[in-house]
Amino acid sequence: MFELTEPLKMLEQALRPYCEKELSAKVEPLEKGEVAVLDIMRDFDRAFGINAMVSGALHEMIERKCRREREGIEEKGSLQEVLAGEVGEAMDPLLIFIVMKELCRVSPSFALSLGAHIGLCGQTILAKGTSDQIENYALPLFSFEKLGCWALTEPESGSDAFALSTTAVPDGDFYVLNGSKTFITNAPCADIFVVYAKIDREDSKADKRMIHPFVLERDNEGLSVGKPMHKMGMRGSPTGQIFLSDARVHRDQLLGKREKTSRSQAQETLTSEREENAAMAWGIIERCLEESIKYAVERKQFGMRLIEFQLIQEKIARMYVHLENVRNLAFKQAWAMREGRSNILDACAAKFYAAAAAVEVGMEAIQLMGGYGYIEEQQVERLTRDAKLLMIGGGTSEIQLLNIAKELVRDKGLSLSLTGGLRN
Ligand SMILES: Cc1cc2nc3c(=O)[nH]c(=O)nc-3n(C[C@H](O)[C@H](O)[C@H](O)COP(=O)(O)OP(=O)(O)OC[C@H]3O[C@@H](n4cnc5c(N)ncnc54)[C@H](O)[C@@H]3O)c2cc1C
């Protein structure tokens, strides 16, 4: 369980030189906005054949879905179960974790964009879409023809994500969407947008406002995007706002059934995003530790190598302890995803620990390198700025702690509220 299989070791060995050479050379132009993130994804696809790897499985999935739709059989199971059953080996979570880890050793922001494109946008369409929707919207994402984004957060609802106020009002065969989204990865350059909105239903008071994902394209009337935001880190990953102003979407653009809320599916997507965080932190920590050891062995002060000072040894030993813990968490999360045993408690605990560990290791790596660590050319400076996002995106560290406490007393018949006290 804690060792990579031979094929995964081979994947890691194949990814390493690509990331160190090809991807590394693109980091600066990507962060300066001189190259498009989708172009780098295409390069990556050409080098590793992701499209070829998953497209066969996807076409099979579409055919099976068509058959089931014709026979009127309803989809059952969680997003993870559906994907595990449908896409199988091609979507082994550990394989995805190794890819994320290797990318994060060099460019966490590229990994963030790829994760939002495939892991959030693509997987939501696969999990909720009809065969037509998968063919029209998911296939172009997996073939890197188009760039995707996944939009839940709004200016007034971040941690309280499901208090969103974007509305979808039914109008014959259409819905009219109004509202705005913010901090959305890839939004400034995206072609395909999965956007959550609340459907106004006049027929039922209790279920008046239900959360549903809609899939829109860039040229959808009434949809516009803001400029890329300037950020502390993750600068190679475009982040921005989406504005919906009387955006008319056909009912075929609703993902999933109108009568059923998709809140639990959105929650599952967030859980899998949280599970992947351990893989991102793993890459950042592994690289920071390697750079720190290299520096401590080479750099001399007081006529001695830094590594000879015990305070430096302590830093390196602590970094290794974090690496070991985060690596083990990543293995555990990948195992849980594969076995369909993902749960909010462990996903939140893993995200909380991994994010804090990545930031701590990054800061210690900078400290170990002194002034040189603080200079932009050093890998560790950028990796540390990027690491901070892991404590915010996909739910802040505070929200992870609240969720952990909530889950821990659930079996006592208590339902803790995220705002304190008990839920009625
Ligand atoms: C670079 C980047 C990329 C992102 N990508 C996406 C994306 O692709 N799609 C998407 O939908 N969203 C995305 N997000 C949004 C992200 O998920 C939110 O920023 C995050 O959930 C926090 O919401 P907020 O920023 O509104 O902070 P707020 O919710 O306003 O929180 C502010 C502070 O208050 C704390 N807080 C809030 N509620 C509580 C409470 N009950 N108890 C204690 N403390 C509390 C928080 O922990 C935080 O410290 C992205 C964000 C960033 C920065």
The ligand as a Gaussian input file, in Angstrom:
#p B3LYP/6-31G(d) Opt

LIG

0 1
 C       -6.282000      30.983000      -6.398000
 C       -7.675000      30.530000      -6.062000
 C       -8.324000      29.611000      -6.878000
 C       -9.644000      29.224000      -6.607000
 N      -10.300000      28.395000      -7.485000
 C      -11.631000      28.171000      -7.327000
 C      -12.366000      27.457000      -8.332000
 O      -11.815000      27.007000      -9.340000
 N      -13.716000      27.307000      -8.158000
 C      -14.375000      27.795000      -7.049000
 O      -15.580000      27.616000      -6.962000
 N      -13.691000      28.464000      -6.075000
 C      -12.346000      28.679000      -6.189000
 N      -11.642000      29.377000      -5.229000
 C      -12.371000      29.923000      -4.072000
 C      -12.020000      29.267000      -2.744000
 O      -12.587000      27.982000      -2.656000
 C      -12.480000      30.221000      -1.641000
 O      -11.602000      31.351000      -1.685000
 C      -12.468000      29.615000      -0.277000
 O      -13.446000      28.613000      -0.156000
 C      -12.671000      30.661000       0.839000
 O      -13.735000      31.502000       0.583000
 P      -13.531000      33.085000       0.705000
 O      -12.316000      33.429000      -0.070000
 O      -14.800000      33.752000       0.332000
 O      -13.213000      33.349000       2.238000
 P      -14.280000      33.584000       3.415000
 O      -15.280000      32.486000       3.394000
 O      -14.770000      34.972000       3.372000
 O      -13.345000      33.388000       4.693000
 C      -12.513000      34.434000       5.211000
 C      -11.864000      33.896000       6.507000
 O      -12.881000      33.591000       7.480000
 C      -12.769000      32.241000       7.891000
 N      -14.104000      31.688000       8.148000
 C      -15.168000      31.673000       7.325000
 N      -16.197000      31.063000       7.914000
 C      -15.769000      30.665000       9.133000
 C      -16.384000      29.982000      10.242000
 N      -17.627000      29.542000      10.187000
 N      -15.635000      29.784000      11.345000
 C      -14.355000      30.197000      11.418000
 N      -13.734000      30.843000      10.416000
 C      -14.432000      31.078000       9.300000
 C      -12.058000      31.532000       6.740000
 O      -11.422000      30.344000       7.179000
 C      -11.093000      32.607000       6.286000
 O       -9.961000      32.572000       7.119000
 C      -10.301000      29.738000      -5.460000
 C       -9.629000      30.621000      -4.603000
 C       -8.345000      31.026000      -4.906000
 C       -7.680000      32.033000      -3.984000

